[in-house]
C-alpha cells in the first residue's frame, strides 16, 4: 500500500486557537445580523401600526373602506 502525502490544508496550517477565533468571529457576525434583522422587523411593525392609527383617525379613509351602505338606513 502506497502512502501518498496529502497536500496541507488551511486547517492544518492554522493553529487551533486561530480556528477557534475565526469560528467565534463568524458566530458573532451571525448574531449581529440576526439582531439587525430583528430591529428592522420591529421598525417595520412600528411604522405599520403608526400608519394604521393614522388611518383610524382619518374619517375619509374609514368612510371609503367601511362595509356599511348608506341606503340601508334610508
Backbone bond lengths (Angstrom), bond angles and torsions (degrees), N, CA, C in turn:
res aa  C-N    CA-C-N  psi(-1)  N-CA   C-N-CA  omega(-1)  CA-C   N-CA-C  phi
1 X - - - 1.420 - - 1.525 109.11 -
2 X 1.319 115.72 127.77 1.456 120.18 179.98 1.523 109.99 -81.37
3 X 1.289 115.42 141.58 1.459 119.84 173.03 1.518 107.01 -104.53
4 X 1.313 114.60 110.38 1.454 121.01 -178.22 1.524 107.57 -100.07
5 X 1.328 115.72 130.42 1.462 119.33 177.98 1.520 109.06 -73.75
6 X 1.311 115.03 126.74 1.460 120.13 177.21 1.521 108.05 -82.18
7 X 1.320 116.96 145.45 1.463 118.24 177.48 1.536 110.14 -65.88
8 X 1.294 116.05 148.74 1.459 120.82 -179.38 1.531 109.40 -69.68
9 X 1.307 115.43 135.29 1.460 120.62 177.67 1.520 108.79 -96.57
10 X 1.299 115.06 169.21 1.456 120.18 179.62 1.523 110.19 -62.30
11 X 1.318 116.49 -36.55 1.462 120.89 178.14 1.528 110.56 -61.87
12 X 1.324 115.95 -37.77 1.463 119.73 178.54 1.525 111.30 -68.88
13 X 1.323 116.98 -36.52 1.459 121.10 -176.56 1.535 112.44 -76.37
14 X 1.334 116.37 -32.25 1.459 119.72 -179.79 1.518 110.46 -87.19
15 X 1.303 115.62 148.91 1.453 119.55 177.70 1.518 111.00 -77.06
16 X 1.308 116.40 162.68 1.464 121.39 -178.79 1.521 110.92 -62.37
17 X 1.330 116.85 -36.57 1.467 119.22 -179.64 1.532 111.18 -67.70
18 X 1.327 117.94 -35.49 1.462 121.75 178.34 1.525 109.96 -67.08
19 X 1.305 116.82 -41.65 1.467 121.28 178.61 1.525 109.81 -64.34
20 X 1.332 117.53 -40.84 1.453 121.35 178.94 1.532 110.14 -63.81
21 X 1.331 117.24 -41.36 1.470 120.95 178.44 1.519 111.00 -63.54
22 X 1.327 117.16 -41.29 1.463 120.90 179.20 1.528 111.28 -64.50
23 X 1.326 116.07 -41.30 1.463 120.14 178.08 1.523 110.53 -64.60
24 X 1.328 116.60 -41.01 1.453 121.27 179.26 1.528 110.46 -64.32
25 X 1.328 116.76 -41.71 1.457 121.09 179.17 1.531 110.38 -65.75
26 X 1.321 117.76 -40.43 1.463 121.10 178.24 1.532 110.43 -62.87
27 X 1.321 116.46 -40.85 1.465 120.59 179.08 1.526 110.17 -66.06
28 X 1.315 117.19 -39.54 1.461 121.46 178.15 1.528 110.81 -63.51
29 X 1.320 116.79 -42.00 1.461 120.55 178.34 1.522 111.67 -64.16
30 X 1.331 117.00 -39.94 1.462 120.92 177.25 1.526 110.48 -62.94
31 X 1.323 116.08 -41.35 1.457 121.30 -179.69 1.529 110.41 -65.54
32 X 1.322 117.59 -42.86 1.460 121.47 178.52 1.531 110.90 -63.01
33 X 1.318 116.73 -40.68 1.467 120.93 178.78 1.529 110.74 -64.39
34 X 1.330 116.63 -40.65 1.461 120.77 178.27 1.531 110.21 -64.05
35 X 1.328 117.31 -39.43 1.463 120.99 178.08 1.524 110.89 -65.69
36 X 1.333 117.01 -39.48 1.465 120.76 177.76 1.516 110.54 -63.46
37 X 1.330 116.87 -42.55 1.464 121.26 179.11 1.527 110.40 -62.93
38 X 1.333 116.92 -42.67 1.461 120.82 -179.79 1.529 110.39 -64.63
39 X 1.325 117.07 -41.29 1.465 120.81 178.53 1.524 110.52 -64.52
40 X 1.330 116.43 -39.74 1.464 120.96 179.15 1.525 110.66 -64.07
41 X 1.342 116.78 -42.42 1.465 120.51 178.14 1.524 111.11 -64.71
42 X 1.332 116.87 -41.74 1.458 120.56 179.92 1.523 110.51 -64.47
43 X 1.322 117.08 -39.71 1.464 121.29 178.54 1.530 110.81 -64.78
44 X 1.319 116.69 -42.59 1.466 120.78 178.84 1.526 110.78 -64.62
45 X 1.323 116.73 -39.42 1.460 120.68 178.95 1.531 110.39 -66.00
46 X 1.331 117.20 -41.48 1.463 121.04 178.46 1.530 110.44 -63.66
47 X 1.319 117.12 -40.13 1.464 120.97 178.52 1.525 110.60 -65.41
48 X 1.330 116.45 -40.02 1.457 120.94 179.02 1.531 110.64 -64.42
49 X 1.326 116.64 -43.31 1.461 120.04 179.40 1.526 111.41 -66.24
50 X 1.323 117.15 -38.54 1.466 120.70 178.12 1.530 110.29 -64.13
51 X 1.318 117.00 -41.70 1.469 121.12 178.66 1.529 110.25 -65.62
52 X 1.323 116.53 -40.77 1.469 120.39 178.52 1.528 110.18 -63.19
53 X 1.313 117.48 -43.32 1.463 121.30 179.32 1.531 110.58 -63.83
54 X 1.332 116.54 -40.70 1.461 120.56 178.21 1.524 110.15 -61.76
55 X 1.333 116.36 -43.15 1.468 120.37 -179.38 1.516 111.82 -67.31
56 X 1.328 117.48 -34.65 1.460 120.38 179.07 1.521 111.60 -64.41
57 X 1.324 117.45 -24.04 1.466 121.88 178.70 1.527 112.14 -94.46
58 X 1.318 117.52 0.24 1.463 122.18 -179.15 1.531 108.35 -99.66
59 X 1.324 116.08 105.88 1.467 120.80 -175.33 1.526 112.10 -61.49
60 X 1.326 117.68 -39.79 1.469 120.60 -179.16 1.531 110.63 -62.59
61 X 1.319 116.79 -41.96 1.472 120.47 178.67 1.527 110.51 -63.12
62 X 1.326 115.82 -46.38 1.466 119.36 179.96 1.517 111.61 -61.95
63 X 1.321 116.72 -39.70 1.455 121.41 179.85 1.526 110.85 -64.85
64 X 1.332 116.69 -42.41 1.469 120.92 179.92 1.519 112.21 -66.62
65 X 1.321 117.01 -33.27 1.459 120.61 -174.29 1.527 113.82 -104.32
66 X 1.301 117.80 16.01 1.467 119.76 179.31 1.529 108.82 -86.99
67 X 1.300 114.78 155.74 1.464 121.30 178.69 1.522 111.99 -94.52
68 X 1.320 117.00 -5.75 1.459 121.90 -177.51 1.524 108.80 -81.50
69 X 1.319 115.59 131.60 1.474 121.06 176.94 1.524 108.52 -100.86
70 X 1.298 116.28 135.89 1.463 121.35 -177.93 1.513 113.04 -66.87
71 X 1.313 119.06 -27.94 1.468 121.55 -177.34 1.523 111.66 -68.95
72 X 1.274 118.31 -19.45 1.449 122.57 -178.37 1.525 111.06 -65.63
73 X 1.327 117.15 -30.44 1.460 121.45 -174.00 1.530 112.70 -101.13
74 X 1.306 117.76 3.76 1.476 120.32 -177.78 1.507 109.85 -90.21
